[in-house]
């Protein structure tokens, strides 16, 4: 409709083969800039659209409402932000010009870099208290940043439960302030997943999948971090022995996503080979490992330690494939012998049954008839 009205083509979005941008991120961006709120569902975007009574894929019923948008020169966010009423809501996106709080937050970061964790934690909590007193509300981006910093400090201090609690609170604040599809929420999911990976891997996987969904929603399949995140998720499945799930996510990253880094392509091929080896599909594992070997040899050289390790893995997979082939031949031979033995036994049983029937008939003929 935009192209028809203004007589130009949206070449970035209307490409049929491999568009640089996708319709769903475009729809999200338009709604953010204009204040339009639509129902959260899977829209079949990319199809025809008619004006008038019929309107699809987005109809008038899909629009929940329109939120007024405001822009402030001292806002921490770029562009317009939704307007909210209330004393706390007025300052949600504004910079807080409080030198004491800023100094405490900066000092906490310096102490964290110097590994003085107790001082860093104390200063980050004091900065959060100051920000909350100024805004008269716990809902502010600066408070979320302080909680995120506290989570990092607690995680490095070997306090995973407290770190996960602070990271979850920071994630909740980011989702309430910027929406579930903002960059702060995306990084919050990644932080929570990193903290929970050792203690609760199932919940960590959920947060990683949420990160993948937000990446695809905000930037499409061309989002540069999607490949690395898929590889991380595949390695988590590999470490826990879920080889089929690992192969599925790695195959998706290899076939469906754009892998611009050739080294990452080799790393994915190597992990895919490990997943295939876990499923005893050694022939395909050898092919993927050889692909990784060619990439590493071209990038790092033949004498690289990574290239040598990959070459050793190819040799190991080859030995496993030969061993599996030998076992398969032996199992086939044993199965054939068992089938032959069963056939002979069935034949003997059949002959015994026939002989038994003949004897019964002979006995009946030899009996004298009753008068």
Secondary structure, DSSP 8 states (H G I E B T S, - for coil): -HHHHHT---TTTS-SS--SS-HHHHHHHHHHHHTEEE--S---TTS----SS---SS-GGGEEEE--EE--TTBSSSS-EE---SHHHHTTTB----HHHHHHHHHHHHHHHTT-HHHHHHHHHHHHHHHHHHHTSS--HHHHHHHHHHHHHHHHTT-HHHHHHHHHHHHHHHHHHH-TTSHHHHHHHHHHHHHHTTT-HHHHHHHHHHHHHHHHHHHGGG-TTHHHHHHHHHHHHHHTT-HHHHHHHHHHHHHTS----HHHHHHHHHHHHHHHHHTT-HHHHHHHHHHHHHHHHHHH-TT-HHHHHHHHHHHHHHHHHHHHHHHHHHHHHHHHHHHHHHHHHHHHHHHHHHHHHHHHHHHHHHS----
